[in-house]
Amino acid sequence: MKYLLMIYGNQEKWNSFPPEQIQEVIAKVDAFNQRYHATGELLGAYGLGDATEAKLVRRVNGQPAVTDGPYLETKEYMASFYLLEVADEARAREIAADMPMADEEPIEMWPVPHVAF
């Protein structure tokens, strides 16, 4: 079963961290990624660009129409996501709870019941 784990960010919060703390967090996240990639349960881990770089794309009169995003007016935004393939929901919960940032922020977990290809 596949699960999507989402981590939300807040630029104000990230900017408040001293550089050495950011390096510490990056090292913990890299160790987490390597551990679960080695088990085959982590299919991918993707960090997203800053929310100021997000775009919304629609089709207007058959052509792409692009505006700045994200859609929601909020300080928090999806900062990264992880795709897991695990035996069951209990295992996905274990992995989500093991994420370095789970002590500070909730990890949003979604089942992925349908795969297009």
C-alpha positions in Angstrom: 0.0 0.0 0.0 1.3 3.5 -0.9 1.1 6.5 1.4 1.9 10.1 0.9 3.4 12.0 3.8 3.3 15.7 3.7 5.2 18.3 5.7 4.1 21.9 5.9 6.5 24.8 6.2 6.4 28.4 7.2 9.0 30.7 5.8 9.0 32.8 8.9 9.8 29.8 11.1 12.6 28.6 8.7 14.1 32.0 8.7 14.3 32.1 12.5 16.6 29.0 12.7 20.3 29.7 13.1 22.4 28.2 10.3 23.9 25.5 12.5 20.4 24.3 13.4 19.4 24.1 9.8 22.4 21.9 9.0 21.5 19.7 12.0 17.9 19.2 10.7 19.2 18.5 7.1 21.6 15.8 8.5 18.7 14.2 10.4 16.4 14.2 7.4 19.2 12.8 5.2 19.7 9.9 7.7 15.9 9.3 7.8 15.8 9.3 4.0 18.7 6.9 3.7 17.4 4.5 6.3 13.9 4.1 4.7 15.2 4.1 1.1 17.5 1.2 2.1 14.4 -0.8 3.3 12.7 -0.1 0.0 9.8 1.6 1.8 10.7 5.2 0.8 10.0 5.5 -2.9 10.8 9.2 -3.0 11.4 12.3 -0.9 10.9 15.7 -2.5 11.5 19.1 -1.1 9.5 21.9 -2.7 10.6 25.4 -3.7 9.5 28.4 -1.7 5.8 29.2 -1.8 6.7 32.5 -3.6 7.8 30.4 -6.5 4.5 28.4 -6.8 2.2 29.0 -9.8 -1.4 28.2 -10.6 -2.1 27.0 -14.1 -5.6 27.0 -15.7 -6.8 26.6 -19.2 -8.5 29.7 -20.6 -9.8 29.5 -24.2 -7.7 26.5 -24.8 -4.4 28.1 -23.6 -2.5 27.9 -20.4 -3.2 30.8 -18.1 -0.6 31.1 -15.3 -0.9 33.2 -12.1 1.2 33.3 -8.9 0.3 30.8 -6.3 -0.2 29.1 -4.0 -4.0 29.1 -4.1 -4.5 29.4 -0.4 -3.6 32.7 1.3 -1.8 31.3 4.3 1.6 31.4 5.9 2.0 27.7 5.9 2.5 25.7 2.7 3.4 22.2 1.6 7.2 22.2 1.9 8.0 18.5 1.1 6.4 15.2 0.5 7.4 11.6 0.8 6.0 8.6 -1.1 6.0 5.3 0.8 5.2 1.8 -0.1 4.6 -0.3 3.0 2.8 -3.4 4.1 0.0 -1.5 5.9 -1.2 1.7 7.5 0.4 0.8 10.9 3.8 0.7 9.2 3.2 4.1 7.5 2.3 5.5 10.9 5.5 4.2 12.4 7.6 5.8 9.6 5.7 9.1 9.8 6.3 9.2 13.6 10.0 8.5 13.0 10.4 11.6 10.9 12.8 14.1 12.5 10.3 16.9 12.5 7.4 14.9 14.0 8.3 16.2 17.4 7.7 19.7 16.3 5.1 19.5 13.5 2.4 17.0 12.5 3.0 14.9 9.5 0.0 14.7 7.2 -0.5 11.1 5.9 -2.7 10.1 3.0 -3.4 6.7 1.6 -2.7 6.4 -2.2 -5.3 3.8 -3.3 -5.0 4.4 -7.0 -2.0 4.4 -9.2 -2.4 5.5 -12.8 0.8 3.8 -14.1 
